């Protein structure tokens, strides 16, 4: 949902799902070319109710999506991380 909601108005949405391996673990990568997040906001990405500044303008948001993803991953003993560059997009990684 975030990839679609925060797609850049300046280019067509590109959404990729692919598997890689890191340290003997399978990693599901979810990558988009949306508006991305500011580096200063990245540490708060998984906080309950947090909406980055790019998500507060003209978009309805609860800030609960990434929080719930993290809670589920922790419950299943998986790891989740996020990488993002403002203006370029975001990659969410789930390690199994």
trRosetta pair geometry for C-beta under 8 A, 3 or more apart (Angstrom, degrees):
i j d omega theta_ij theta_ji phi_ij phi_ji
1 4 6.1 -64 -156 40 35 105
1 5 5.8 29 154 -18 72 115
1 65 6.3 -135 63 -117 120 151
2 5 5.5 -59 -135 43 31 110
2 6 5.6 -6 176 13 70 114
2 32 7.9 -164 106 16 84 155
2 34 7.5 -122 141 13 78 171
2 65 6.1 179 -46 98 109 154
2 66 7.4 30 -47 -51 152 98
2 90 7.6 -37 123 62 124 150
3 6 6.9 -69 -130 54 15 84
3 7 6.8 48 156 -69 56 83
3 13 6.9 103 152 -163 93 118
3 15 5.1 82 157 -105 151 117
3 30 7.5 -115 -52 158 135 105
3 32 3.9 -173 -133 -80 104 152
3 34 5.8 -152 -145 -40 53 129
3 90 7.7 -136 -93 58 79 108
4 7 5.9 -20 -155 -30 31 113
4 13 6.7 15 -111 -131 57 160
4 15 7.9 -19 -60 -62 72 142
5 55 7.5 40 127 -129 120 98
5 59 5.9 99 177 -157 104 135
5 61 7.3 118 162 -87 151 104
6 32 7.9 104 82 110 94 147
6 34 4.3 69 111 175 88 141
6 35 5.0 -102 173 27 96 103
6 54 6.3 67 -144 129 121 114
6 55 6.3 -53 -86 -90 120 87
6 59 7.4 2 -80 -98 72 172
7 13 4.4 -52 -128 -87 132 106
7 32 7.4 -102 -99 175 71 127
7 33 7.9 39 -142 81 72 69
7 34 5.1 -90 -102 -111 32 89
7 35 7.6 81 128 -22 9 83
8 11 5.2 25 87 38 119 86
8 13 7.9 159 37 -87 69 62
8 33 6.6 -66 11 126 120 79
8 34 5.7 166 -29 -154 76 39
8 35 5.4 142 -83 -69 77 66
8 87 7.7 68 -102 -152 133 48
11 14 7.8 -28 130 -11 114 99
11 33 6.5 -60 95 123 130 126
13 32 7.0 -30 -164 -156 86 103
13 33 7.0 168 -150 56 41 91
13 34 7.4 13 -126 -77 86 79
14 31 8.0 -22 119 116 92 88
14 32 6.6 149 84 -153 62 52
14 33 4.3 43 46 5 103 122
14 89 7.8 -46 69 -101 98 151
15 30 7.6 -11 -170 -172 88 80
15 31 7.3 159 -155 85 43 52
15 32 5.1 -9 -103 -101 72 87
16 29 7.4 -4 111 111 95 98
16 30 7.6 166 87 -154 54 36
16 31 4.5 -11 60 61 100 101
16 32 7.6 -178 21 -75 69 41
17 28 7.0 -12 -166 -172 90 91
17 29 7.1 159 -153 83 41 59
17 30 5.7 -4 -103 -104 77 69
17 31 7.8 -177 -74 23 32 73
18 28 8.0 159 84 -154 29 50
18 29 5.2 -17 64 59 76 107
18 31 7.6 -15 21 10 99 114
19 26 6.0 -26 -161 -166 111 96
19 27 6.7 139 -158 73 57 53
19 28 6.0 -30 -99 -98 73 56
19 29 7.3 175 -92 13 20 85
20 26 7.9 141 78 -160 37 50
20 27 4.8 -25 67 64 83 109
20 29 6.1 37 4 -21 108 123
21 24 7.0 8 179 -114 106 13
21 25 6.8 154 -156 73 66 36
21 26 6.2 -39 -101 -100 72 44
21 27 6.6 168 -100 11 19 93
22 25 5.8 -28 70 60 69 89
22 27 5.2 39 9 -32 106 137
22 95 6.7 -71 60 -115 114 118
25 95 5.0 43 129 -173 137 100
25 96 6.1 173 -177 70 93 51
26 95 7.4 149 83 -155 47 53
26 96 4.6 -12 67 52 98 111
27 93 5.4 -12 -172 -166 111 104
27 94 6.9 153 -157 75 58 44
27 95 5.1 -22 -101 -99 83 70
27 96 7.4 -165 -80 14 33 76
28 93 7.2 151 77 -156 50 50
28 94 4.6 -8 55 57 102 100
28 96 7.2 61 -12 -23 97 108
29 91 5.9 -20 -164 -166 97 106
29 92 7.5 149 -157 78 46 48
29 93 5.5 -14 -102 -102 70 78
30 91 7.0 149 76 -157 49 52
30 92 4.6 -11 58 57 105 96
30 93 7.8 -166 22 -74 71 34
30 94 7.8 39 -7 -4 105 100
31 89 6.7 58 180 143 77 130
31 90 7.3 -170 -142 95 50 46
31 91 4.6 -9 -100 -104 86 85
31 92 8.0 -163 -71 25 44 59
32 89 5.0 -159 98 -155 59 109
32 90 5.7 9 50 51 94 79
33 88 6.9 -68 -147 172 68 47
33 89 4.2 -63 -117 -71 31 135
34 89 5.3 103 35 -118 56 69
34 90 6.3 -21 49 10 107 98
35 54 4.8 177 116 -172 131 138
35 86 7.2 -11 155 -155 69 62
35 87 6.7 -12 -162 -87 53 33
35 89 8.0 91 39 -87 16 43
36 54 7.1 135 80 -35 47 171
36 84 4.7 153 -158 176 80 96
36 85 5.1 -56 -146 86 151 40
36 86 4.4 -172 101 -109 119 24
36 87 5.6 -48 33 21 130 31
36 88 5.2 46 -54 49 144 60
36 89 5.4 -37 -70 -10 92 10
36 90 5.7 160 -116 -52 58 81
37 41 5.3 -117 174 81 105 113
37 42 5.9 129 110 -79 126 73
37 45 6.6 25 -171 -94 176 111
37 52 4.8 -108 -131 -119 98 165
37 54 6.4 -132 -106 21 52 130
37 82 7.8 33 26 142 144 126
37 84 4.1 52 34 109 94 152
37 86 6.4 -86 94 -78 19 76
37 90 6.4 57 -4 -89 97 117
38 41 4.6 77 67 9 90 107
38 42 7.5 -132 96 -30 49 77
38 52 6.6 167 22 -166 87 115
38 53 6.3 19 -1 36 131 114
38 54 7.2 163 -20 -25 87 104
38 86 5.2 29 -88 -68 52 131
39 42 5.6 -27 -157 -9 41 121
39 84 7.9 -170 -86 84 55 84
39 85 7.9 7 -64 -118 92 52
39 86 7.2 -89 -24 -17 72 106
41 44 5.7 -68 -170 47 63 107
41 45 7.0 95 135 -65 80 74
41 50 7.9 162 -173 170 99 121
41 52 4.6 104 143 -124 155 97
41 53 6.7 -149 -61 2 151 88
42 45 5.6 -14 -158 -32 44 115
42 82 6.9 -163 -153 95 90 105
42 84 6.3 -175 -100 44 105 105
44 47 4.7 -37 -168 4 76 128
44 50 4.7 -170 150 -143 103 158
44 52 7.9 148 84 -83 106 76
45 50 6.9 -148 -131 98 14 136
45 52 7.4 -1 -104 -56 72 112
45 66 5.6 -72 155 135 81 159
45 82 5.1 -107 120 58 163 151
45 84 7.7 148 -94 3 143 134
46 50 7.7 39 68 42 16 131
46 66 5.2 -114 -106 135 57 104
46 67 5.8 124 -179 -95 58 52
46 69 7.7 -106 -126 70 96 91
46 70 4.3 66 -157 -41 126 155
46 80 7.5 129 -97 97 136 116
46 82 7.5 172 -48 -1 95 128
47 50 3.9 75 72 -22 101 128
47 63 7.6 -17 94 164 77 116
47 67 6.5 -35 118 -89 19 108
48 63 7.2 94 166 121 34 98
48 64 6.5 20 -149 -114 69 72
48 67 4.4 99 -91 -140 58 156
49 62 7.2 -73 -116 160 56 64
49 63 4.4 55 -176 92 25 128
49 64 6.7 17 -69 -70 45 74
49 67 7.4 32 -7 -38 45 154
50 63 4.8 171 62 -168 28 126
50 66 7.9 -53 68 62 100 118
50 67 7.5 133 28 -55 89 111
51 55 4.4 -122 -177 92 94 121
51 56 5.5 121 119 -69 119 82
51 61 4.7 118 -118 108 134 132
51 62 7.8 161 -64 92 116 15
51 63 4.1 -101 -50 -75 79 109
52 55 5.0 88 59 9 73 104
52 56 7.5 -135 99 -19 40 90
53 56 5.7 -50 -148 18 39 117
53 57 7.8 30 165 -18 63 100
54 57 7.5 -64 -164 25 31 102
54 86 7.3 -176 -57 -131 137 92
55 59 5.7 -85 -166 76 61 133
55 61 4.9 19 161 -19 114 171
55 63 7.6 134 108 -82 144 83
56 59 7.3 -120 -125 52 3 91
56 61 7.3 -95 -89 42 46 128
62 65 7.5 115 67 -24 94 78
63 66 8.0 -46 -172 36 54 93
63 67 7.1 56 142 -14 68 122
64 67 5.2 -69 -155 47 46 120
64 68 5.8 46 153 -24 82 107
65 68 6.1 -62 -152 34 24 105
65 69 6.5 23 153 -18 62 106
66 69 5.3 -49 -146 34 38 117
66 70 6.4 40 155 -20 66 102
66 82 7.2 -5 -147 -57 135 147
66 92 7.8 -143 -121 -112 102 134
67 70 6.0 -58 -155 35 28 109
67 71 6.5 27 151 -18 64 107
68 71 5.5 -51 -145 36 36 113
68 72 6.3 36 156 -18 67 105
69 72 5.9 -58 -150 38 28 110
69 73 6.3 27 154 -18 64 108
69 80 6.0 158 134 -152 100 169
69 92 7.6 -17 145 -173 158 144
70 73 5.7 -55 -146 37 31 111
70 74 6.3 31 156 -19 65 106
70 80 5.4 -134 -104 61 66 135
71 74 5.9 -56 -150 36 29 111
71 75 6.4 31 152 -22 63 107
72 75 5.6 -54 -149 34 32 114
72 76 6.3 15 157 -5 66 111
73 76 6.0 -67 -146 48 30 101
73 78 4.2 -91 -159 78 83 98
73 79 6.6 69 160 -151 126 4
73 80 4.3 162 9 -25 174 114
73 94 6.1 -137 -110 -136 127 100
74 77 7.4 30 -175 -80 32 31
74 78 7.7 -90 -57 55 22 62
78 94 5.7 17 156 -176 132 91
78 95 6.1 166 -172 77 79 55
78 96 5.6 -26 -118 -98 109 53
79 93 7.9 -2 109 112 89 91
79 94 7.3 160 83 -156 50 45
79 95 4.2 0 56 49 100 111
80 92 6.8 -6 -169 -177 97 95
80 93 6.9 162 -152 86 48 54
80 94 5.2 -12 -101 -103 81 72
80 95 7.6 -157 -71 17 35 74
81 92 7.5 167 85 -155 43 52
81 93 4.9 -8 58 57 89 102
81 95 7.7 31 3 -14 101 107
82 90 6.5 -14 -168 -170 99 106
82 91 7.1 159 -155 85 51 52
82 92 5.2 -18 -103 -104 81 70
82 93 7.5 -171 -78 19 33 73
83 90 7.0 157 85 -157 51 57
83 91 4.7 -2 57 56 99 99
83 93 7.5 37 -1 -11 100 109
84 88 7.9 158 -177 70 57 89
84 89 7.1 -126 -139 119 72 35
84 90 4.1 -12 -102 -106 100 84
84 91 7.3 -169 -72 23 56 59
85 88 4.0 4 86 45 109 125
85 89 6.8 16 52 49 83 52
